[in-house]
Amino acid sequence: MVDGAKPEQGGWLLLVYRVPPEPSRLRSAVWRRLKSLGAIYLQNSAAALPAGVSAERALRKLRSEILDMGGSAVLMACEVLAGAPEVHAAFQAARDDEYEEIVDRCEDFLAQVHKEHVESHFTFAELEENEVDLVKLQKWLARVRQRDVFGAPGKDTAEKALHSCELALEGYAARVYAEDAEGH
């Protein structure tokens, strides 16, 4: 969710929209925005988010942008009358997919740091590059946590994976500084 605000109990926001078929970048822009908000698609051009002030604000803004593109959009506040467990499960699965992707990227990060150790490549340039990559992972996890209003099970695994990355980078940094001290 956008700023970590808790959703209203059982309430959902539903954005039903139509975007002109051309240029296709307009559809892509809407899809990317909805994905960044953590919305799930119930069907084509119908996306849902747990209700909350920040989610409503973001979807109202997106609706306005869709209208500016020459499309149409309706934003509704609703509750699921039938199928609520499926909607909730889809939202949880979307967050778990994001957490799993973070874990995969953490594994890549750890492999890269390990490679630097194996190759005895202890430079400040590599350290800086790895620090930038770690910050990206940290920010990504923070964004997913904001969207994870129901506490998806994959969160703990992603947090542990990121912690392993932080520890690996600390060890690598210590070695870079030690190598630098020996070289001078």
C-alpha positions in Angstrom: 0.0 0.0 0.0 1.3 3.5 -0.7 2.2 4.9 2.7 1.6 1.9 4.9 -1.9 2.9 5.9 -4.0 0.0 7.1 -6.9 -0.9 4.8 -10.4 -0.5 6.0 -11.8 -3.8 7.3 -12.8 -5.8 4.3 -13.1 -2.8 2.0 -11.6 -2.7 -1.5 -11.1 0.0 -4.2 -11.9 -1.1 -7.7 -10.6 0.8 -10.7 -12.4 -0.2 -14.0 -10.8 1.5 -17.0 -10.4 1.6 -20.7 -7.3 3.1 -22.4 -7.1 3.8 -26.1 -5.5 0.9 -28.0 -2.8 3.1 -29.5 -0.2 4.0 -28.6 0.4 0.8 -26.5 2.7 2.7 -24.1 -0.5 4.2 -22.5 -1.7 0.7 -21.5 1.8 -0.2 -20.3 2.0 3.0 -18.2 -1.3 2.2 -16.5 -0.3 -1.4 -15.9 3.1 -0.3 -14.4 1.4 2.2 -12.1 -1.1 -0.3 -10.9 1.7 -2.8 -10.3 3.7 -0.3 -8.4 0.7 0.4 -6.1 0.4 -3.4 -5.5 -3.0 -3.7 -7.2 -4.3 -7.0 -8.4 -6.2 -7.6 -11.6 -9.6 -9.2 -11.1 -9.9 -9.3 -14.9 -8.8 -7.2 -17.8 -8.9 -3.5 -17.0 -10.4 -4.1 -13.5 -7.8 -3.7 -10.7 -8.3 -3.8 -7.0 -6.5 -2.5 -3.9 -7.4 -2.8 -0.2 -9.2 0.4 0.7 -7.3 3.1 2.4 -6.7 6.9 2.2 -3.4 6.7 0.3 -4.6 4.0 -2.1 -7.7 6.1 -2.9 -5.6 9.1 -3.5 -3.2 7.2 -5.8 -6.1 5.6 -7.7 -7.9 8.9 -8.1 -4.7 10.4 -9.6 -4.4 7.5 -11.9 -8.0 7.8 -13.0 -7.4 11.4 -13.8 -4.3 10.4 -15.9 -6.4 7.8 -17.8 -9.0 10.4 -18.6 -6.2 12.7 -19.8 -5.1 9.9 -22.2 -8.5 9.9 -23.7 -9.6 6.8 -21.9 -12.4 6.2 -19.4 -12.2 5.1 -15.8 -14.5 4.5 -12.8 -13.2 4.2 -9.2 -15.4 2.4 -6.8 -15.3 1.6 -3.1 -16.7 -1.8 -2.5 -16.7 -5.0 -0.4 -16.5 -8.5 -1.8 -19.9 -10.1 -1.5 -18.7 -13.5 -2.8 -15.2 -14.7 -3.5 -13.5 -12.7 -0.8 -11.0 -15.5 0.1 -9.9 -15.7 -3.5 -9.4 -11.9 -3.8 -7.4 -11.9 -0.5 -5.4 -14.9 -1.7 -4.6 -13.2 -5.0 -3.4 -10.1 -3.2 -1.2 -12.3 -0.9 0.2 -14.2 -3.8 1.1 -11.0 -5.6 3.1 -9.9 -2.5 4.7 -13.3 -2.1 5.8 -13.2 -5.8 7.4 -9.8 -5.1 9.1 -11.1 -2.0 10.3 -14.2 -3.9 11.8 -12.0 -6.6 13.7 -10.0 -3.9 15.1 -13.3 -2.5 16.2 -14.2 -6.0 18.0 -10.9 -6.4 19.5 -11.2 -3.0 21.0 -14.6 -4.1 22.4 -12.9 -7.1 23.9 -10.2 -4.9 25.5 -12.8 -2.6 26.9 -14.6 -5.6 28.5 -11.4 -6.8 30.1 -10.6 -3.5 31.3 -14.2 -3.2 32.8 -13.9 -6.7 34.7 -10.8 -5.6 36.1 -12.7 -2.7 37.1 -15.7 -4.8 38.8 -13.4 -7.4 40.5 -11.3 -4.6 39.0 -8.3 -6.2 38.8 -5.9 -3.2 38.5 -2.4 -4.6 36.6 0.7 -3.5 34.9 0.8 -7.0 33.5 -2.7 -6.5 32.5 -1.8 -2.9 30.6 1.3 -4.1 28.9 -0.7 -6.9 27.8 -3.3 -4.4 26.6 -0.7 -1.9 24.4 0.9 -4.7 23.0 -2.6 -5.4 22.2 -3.2 -1.8 20.5 0.2 -1.4 18.3 -0.7 -4.4 17.3 -4.0 -2.7 16.6 -2.2 0.6 14.4 0.3 -1.1 12.6 -2.4 -3.1 11.9 -4.4 0.0 10.6 -1.2 1.8 8.2 -0.6 -1.1 6.8 -4.1 -1.1 6.4 -3.9 2.7 4.3 -0.8 2.2 2.0 -2.7 -0.2 1.8 -5.8 2.1 -1.1 -4.7 4.2 -2.1 -8.2 5.2 1.4 -9.6 6.1 2.2 -12.1 3.3 4.2 -15.1 4.4 7.1 -14.4 2.1 8.1 -11.3 4.1 10.3 -13.0 6.6 12.3 -14.9 4.0 12.9 -11.7 2.1 14.0 -9.8 5.2 16.4 -12.7 6.1 17.8 -12.7 2.6 18.4 -9.0 2.7 20.0 -9.2 6.1 22.4 -11.8 4.6 23.3 -9.4 1.9 24.0 -6.6 4.5 26.2 -8.9 6.4 28.1 -10.1 3.3 28.6 -6.5 2.2 30.0 -5.6 5.7 32.5 -8.5 5.4 33.5 -7.4 1.9 33.9 -3.8 3.0 36.1 -4.8 5.9 38.3 -6.8 3.5 38.5 -3.8 1.1 39.6 -1.5 3.9 42.1 -4.1 5.2 43.6 -4.5 1.7 43.8 -0.8 1.3 45.6 -0.4 4.7 48.1 -3.1 3.7 48.7 -1.5 0.3 49.7 1.9 1.8 
